[in-house]
Amino acid sequence: MNIDFADKVVWVTGASGALGRATVVRLLASGARVVASARTAESMELAHANLTWLAVDVTDAQTVEHTAATIIARHGRLDALATFATAAVFGDFLSLTDEDWLIALNTKLLGSVRAARAVLPQMIEQGAGSIVFISGRGGLIAPPNHLPGASANAALSLVAQGMATQYGRHGVRVNAISPGPVASPRLDDMARTGASRTSALGRAAVPDQIADSVLFLLSDAASHITGTNLVVDGGRP
């Protein structure tokens, strides 16, 4: 299967994390012009002629809107969006405060919604576009110590389904991906709360394996796939 992003403009939010970074690298290797964003512009030490790095706080709606407008003004189009921004909020249900819940929902759920809302008008105007939300297996199998993030995951999968139904007639596809355990510093943090580090395959994924799935759903190779939640978890242990 040949996945080619030549002349495509792709925005990746939360690009400083393990999954976001791996996806940026894969996109660049596939010929994409990539705009990578995270809270600070120094978060990812990666240089490439087709890479633009921007500091974007996805919890700030005005900043997100301005970033989308900047990308479109600079490149004349915006073909794809992948959202990786997340917040590590763990704890027993009774110990979690309203602020804990709001941090997780504002960053992961609304952070993704804001970015999608900002790029959607351009994609509708183009008559084509692809959006992938990074959800998580916790949205399907609730981990007791990660309920705020799991709730955001479940909501993102539903948002993808609803957007796909509404905007498919405009040529816009919207999907979600639910990774299982992925070897990363984040997995180390989750393991300390009792989360599983393995899968039916006996190992965690590596970031590139998730990135490959993101590229597939963003690409024309998945041109008839929309409204789905692709579970990439190596099978339940």
C-alpha positions as CSV (number, residue, x, y, z in Angstrom):
1,M,0.0,0.0,0.0
2,N,1.4,3.4,-1.0
3,I,0.5,6.2,1.3
4,D,1.6,9.4,-0.2
5,F,1.1,12.9,1.3
6,A,2.9,14.8,-1.3
7,D,1.6,18.4,-1.4
8,K,-0.8,17.7,1.5
9,V,-0.9,20.1,4.5
10,V,-1.4,18.4,7.8
11,W,-1.7,19.9,11.3
12,V,-0.7,17.7,14.3
13,T,-1.6,19.0,17.7
14,G,0.1,17.6,20.9
15,A,3.1,16.9,18.7
16,S,5.7,16.8,21.4
17,G,4.4,13.6,22.9
18,A,5.6,10.2,21.8
19,L,2.7,9.5,19.5
20,G,2.5,12.9,18.1
21,R,6.2,13.1,17.3
22,A,6.2,9.6,15.7
23,T,3.3,10.7,13.5
24,V,5.0,13.9,12.5
25,V,8.1,12.0,11.5
26,R,6.1,9.5,9.5
27,L,4.1,12.3,7.7
28,L,7.3,14.1,6.7
29,A,8.7,10.9,5.3
30,S,5.5,10.5,3.3
31,G,5.9,14.0,1.7
32,A,3.5,16.0,3.8
33,R,3.9,19.6,4.7
34,V,3.4,19.4,8.5
35,V,2.5,22.0,11.0
36,A,3.3,20.6,14.4
37,S,2.0,22.3,17.6
38,A,2.3,21.9,21.3
39,R,2.2,24.2,24.3
40,T,5.8,25.4,23.8
41,A,7.7,25.7,20.6
42,E,10.8,24.1,22.0
43,S,9.0,20.9,23.0
44,M,10.2,18.8,20.0
45,E,13.8,19.0,18.7
46,L,13.1,18.1,15.1
47,A,14.0,20.1,12.0
48,H,12.8,19.5,8.4
49,A,12.3,21.7,5.4
50,N,8.6,20.8,5.4
51,L,8.0,21.2,9.1
52,T,6.6,24.3,10.8
53,W,6.6,24.3,14.6
54,L,4.1,26.4,16.5
55,A,3.3,27.0,20.2
56,V,-0.4,26.4,20.6
57,D,-2.4,25.9,23.8
58,V,-5.5,23.9,22.7
59,T,-7.3,25.0,25.8
60,D,-7.4,28.5,24.4
61,A,-10.1,28.8,21.7
62,Q,-8.8,32.0,20.2
63,T,-5.3,30.7,19.8
64,V,-6.6,27.5,18.1
65,E,-8.7,29.6,15.7
66,H,-5.8,31.9,15.0
67,T,-3.5,28.9,14.3
68,A,-5.8,27.4,11.8
69,A,-6.2,30.7,10.0
70,T,-2.4,31.1,10.0
71,I,-1.9,27.7,8.4
72,I,-4.5,28.3,5.7
73,A,-3.1,31.7,4.9
74,R,0.5,30.3,4.7
75,H,-0.3,27.2,2.7
76,G,-3.6,28.0,1.0
77,R,-5.2,24.8,2.2
78,L,-5.4,22.4,5.1
79,D,-5.9,18.7,4.1
80,A,-5.7,16.8,7.4
81,L,-5.8,17.2,11.2
82,A,-4.6,14.7,13.9
83,T,-5.2,15.6,17.5
84,F,-2.9,14.2,20.2
85,A,-3.2,16.7,23.0
86,T,-4.0,15.1,26.3
87,A,-3.7,15.6,30.1
88,A,-2.4,13.0,32.6
89,V,-5.1,13.0,35.3
90,F,-5.1,9.9,37.5
91,G,-6.6,9.0,40.8
92,D,-9.3,7.2,42.7
93,F,-12.8,8.5,41.8
94,L,-13.4,10.0,45.3
95,S,-10.0,11.8,45.2
96,L,-10.6,13.5,41.9
97,T,-11.8,17.1,42.1
98,D,-13.9,19.1,39.6
99,E,-10.7,20.8,38.5
100,D,-9.1,17.4,37.7
101,W,-12.1,16.5,35.5
102,L,-12.1,19.9,33.8
103,I,-8.4,19.7,33.0
104,A,-8.8,16.3,31.3
105,L,-12.0,17.3,29.4
106,N,-10.7,20.8,28.5
107,T,-7.5,19.5,27.1
108,K,-8.3,16.2,25.4
109,L,-12.0,16.5,24.5
110,L,-12.5,20.2,23.9
111,G,-8.9,20.6,22.7
112,S,-9.7,18.3,19.9
113,V,-13.1,19.8,19.3
114,R,-11.7,23.3,19.0
115,A,-9.1,22.2,16.4
116,A,-11.7,20.3,14.4
117,R,-14.1,23.3,14.5
118,A,-11.3,25.6,13.3
119,V,-10.3,23.6,10.3
120,L,-13.7,22.3,9.2
121,P,-14.8,25.3,7.2
122,Q,-11.7,25.2,5.1
123,M,-12.1,21.4,4.5
124,I,-15.8,22.0,3.5
125,E,-14.7,24.7,1.1
126,Q,-12.1,22.4,-0.5
127,G,-14.6,19.5,-0.7
128,A,-12.1,17.2,1.0
129,G,-10.4,16.7,4.3
130,S,-9.6,14.1,6.9
131,I,-9.6,14.4,10.7
132,V,-8.3,11.8,13.2
133,F,-8.9,12.1,16.9
134,I,-6.6,10.1,19.2
135,S,-9.0,8.6,21.6
136,G,-7.9,5.6,23.8
137,R,-8.9,2.1,24.8
138,G,-10.0,3.5,28.1
139,G,-13.0,5.0,26.3
140,L,-14.2,1.4,25.7
141,I,-12.9,-0.4,28.8
142,A,-12.9,2.1,31.7
143,P,-9.8,2.1,33.8
144,P,-10.8,2.9,37.4
145,N,-7.9,5.2,38.1
146,H,-8.2,7.1,34.8
147,L,-11.9,8.0,34.5
148,P,-11.5,11.7,33.4
149,G,-9.3,10.8,30.5
150,A,-11.4,7.7,29.7
151,S,-14.5,9.8,29.6
152,A,-12.9,12.2,27.2
153,N,-11.9,9.2,25.0
154,A,-15.4,7.9,24.9
155,A,-16.7,11.3,24.0
156,L,-14.2,11.8,21.2
157,S,-15.3,8.6,19.6
158,L,-18.9,9.8,19.6
159,V,-17.8,13.2,18.2
160,A,-16.0,11.5,15.4
161,Q,-19.1,9.4,14.6
162,G,-21.4,12.4,14.6
163,M,-19.1,14.7,12.6
164,A,-18.6,11.9,10.0
165,T,-22.4,11.6,9.5
166,Q,-22.9,15.3,9.2
167,Y,-20.0,16.3,7.0
168,G,-19.3,13.3,4.9
169,R,-21.4,14.8,2.1
170,H,-18.8,17.6,2.0
171,G,-16.0,15.1,1.4
172,V,-14.7,15.4,5.0
173,R,-13.9,12.1,6.8
174,V,-13.6,12.0,10.6
175,N,-12.3,9.0,12.5
176,A,-10.9,8.1,15.9
177,I,-8.1,5.8,16.9
178,S,-8.0,4.1,20.3
179,P,-4.5,2.9,21.2
180,G,-3.8,0.4,23.9
181,P,-0.6,0.4,26.0
182,V,2.2,2.3,24.1
183,A,5.8,2.2,25.3
184,S,6.3,5.8,26.5
185,P,6.9,7.9,29.6
186,R,3.1,8.2,29.8
187,L,2.7,4.5,30.0
188,D,5.2,4.5,32.9
189,D,3.0,7.0,34.7
190,M,-0.1,4.9,34.0
191,A,1.5,1.7,35.2
192,R,2.1,3.3,38.6
193,T,-1.7,3.6,38.9
194,G,-2.2,-0.1,38.1
195,A,-2.9,0.2,34.4
196,S,-1.9,-2.8,32.2
197,R,1.4,-2.5,30.3
198,T,0.7,-5.5,28.0
199,S,-1.7,-6.8,25.4
200,A,-2.8,-10.2,24.0
201,L,0.4,-10.0,21.9
202,G,2.4,-9.9,25.2
203,R,3.9,-6.4,24.6
204,A,3.0,-2.7,24.4
205,A,3.0,-1.0,21.1
206,V,5.7,1.3,20.0
207,P,4.8,4.8,18.9
208,D,5.5,4.1,15.2
209,Q,2.8,1.4,15.2
210,I,0.2,3.9,16.2
211,A,1.5,6.5,13.8
212,D,1.2,4.1,10.9
213,S,-2.5,3.7,11.8
214,V,-3.0,7.5,12.0
215,L,-1.4,7.9,8.6
216,F,-3.6,5.2,7.1
217,L,-6.8,6.8,8.3
218,L,-5.7,10.3,7.3
219,S,-4.7,9.1,3.8
220,D,-6.6,8.5,0.6
221,A,-5.9,4.8,1.2
222,A,-8.8,5.0,3.7
223,S,-11.0,7.1,1.4
224,H,-14.1,5.0,2.2
225,I,-13.6,4.9,6.0
226,T,-15.3,7.5,8.2
227,G,-17.1,7.5,11.5
228,T,-15.1,4.6,12.9
229,N,-13.0,4.1,16.0
230,L,-10.0,2.0,15.1
231,V,-8.8,0.1,18.1
232,V,-5.0,-0.5,17.9
233,D,-4.3,-2.2,21.2
234,G,-2.6,-5.6,20.4
235,G,-5.7,-7.3,21.8
236,R,-6.9,-7.4,25.4
237,P,-4.5,-9.3,27.7
